[in-house]
Amino acid sequence: MHFKLIVTLIEDEKSDQVLQAAREAGATGATVLNQARGEGVQQARTFFGLSLESQRDMVLLLVEEHLSRKILEKIAAVGEFDEKPGTGIAFQIDVEDAVGVAHQVEELTPVIEEEI
């Protein structure tokens, strides 16, 4: 079984919605890193040197490659990445190898067989 790592940087108030959408699309778990900070095309606004940006979360999802595109698209839709600038970004990276995922392989095997 091959995996992809989906990395999502999103406004912290949308993290729960993104996690729920990813699970509905086939993700079996996630790791959330709080208080990430980013900067896009527009530089961050400041007020007397203090940032006016909302906090961001980094959501990491290790997903089976056949499900990855569907999960990525669902995350983008829920996060409104293409509709509103600065709301977030998500991308996927190939994973060469992974350990500690035996329970996921057992759960995903019947799902993947249906997809193929």
C-alpha positions in Angstrom: 0.0 0.0 0.0 1.3 3.5 -0.9 0.7 6.6 1.0 0.6 10.4 0.4 1.0 13.1 3.0 -1.5 15.9 2.7 -0.3 19.1 4.4 -3.0 21.6 5.1 -2.4 25.1 6.5 -5.8 26.6 7.5 -7.3 29.2 9.8 -7.7 27.6 13.2 -11.5 28.2 13.3 -11.9 25.9 10.3 -9.7 23.0 11.5 -12.6 21.0 12.9 -14.5 21.3 9.6 -11.5 20.3 7.6 -10.8 17.3 9.8 -14.5 16.1 9.5 -14.5 16.6 5.8 -11.2 14.6 5.4 -12.6 11.8 7.5 -15.8 11.7 5.4 -13.6 11.5 2.3 -11.6 8.5 3.6 -8.9 9.8 5.9 -8.3 7.6 9.0 -6.6 10.1 11.2 -4.7 13.4 11.4 -2.1 15.3 13.4 -2.8 19.0 14.1 0.0 21.5 14.9 -1.4 24.7 16.4 -0.2 28.3 16.1 1.4 28.1 12.7 2.1 31.4 10.9 2.2 32.1 7.2 2.4 34.8 4.6 0.9 34.9 1.2 1.0 37.3 -1.7 -0.2 40.1 0.5 2.1 40.9 3.4 0.7 40.6 6.9 -1.0 43.7 8.3 0.3 45.0 11.6 -0.8 47.5 14.2 2.0 49.0 16.2 4.2 46.0 15.3 1.6 43.4 16.3 0.2 41.0 13.7 -3.5 41.2 12.9 -3.6 37.8 11.3 -5.6 34.9 12.7 -3.8 31.9 14.0 -3.4 28.9 11.6 -3.2 25.2 12.2 -1.1 22.7 10.2 -3.1 19.5 9.6 -1.1 16.5 8.5 -2.9 13.5 7.0 -1.2 10.3 6.0 -3.6 8.8 3.4 -3.7 6.0 0.9 -2.8 7.2 -2.5 -6.0 6.2 -4.2 -8.0 8.3 -1.8 -5.7 11.3 -1.7 -7.1 13.4 -4.5 -10.7 13.0 -3.2 -9.6 14.0 0.3 -7.6 17.0 -1.0 -10.5 18.3 -3.1 -12.9 17.9 -0.1 -10.5 19.9 2.1 -10.2 22.6 -0.5 -13.9 22.9 -0.8 -14.6 23.1 2.9 -11.7 25.4 3.5 -12.8 27.7 0.6 -9.2 27.9 -0.6 -10.1 28.9 -4.1 -13.0 31.2 -3.2 -11.4 33.5 -0.7 -7.7 34.5 -0.7 -5.7 33.9 2.4 -8.0 31.2 3.8 -5.5 28.3 3.4 -3.5 26.0 1.3 -3.3 22.2 0.9 -0.8 20.0 -1.0 0.2 16.4 -1.1 3.6 14.8 -1.0 4.6 11.2 -2.0 5.6 9.1 1.0 8.4 6.6 0.2 7.8 4.4 3.3 5.8 4.5 6.5 5.8 2.4 9.7 3.2 2.3 12.4 0.3 2.2 10.0 -0.6 -1.5 10.1 -4.0 -0.8 11.7 -4.7 1.7 8.9 -3.7 -0.8 6.2 -6.2 -3.3 7.7 -9.0 -0.8 7.7 -8.2 0.6 4.3 -7.7 -2.6 2.4 -11.4 -3.3 1.7 -12.0 0.4 0.8 -9.2 0.5 -1.6 -10.3 -2.8 -3.3 -13.6 -1.1 -4.0 -11.9 2.0 -5.5 -9.6 -0.1 -7.8 
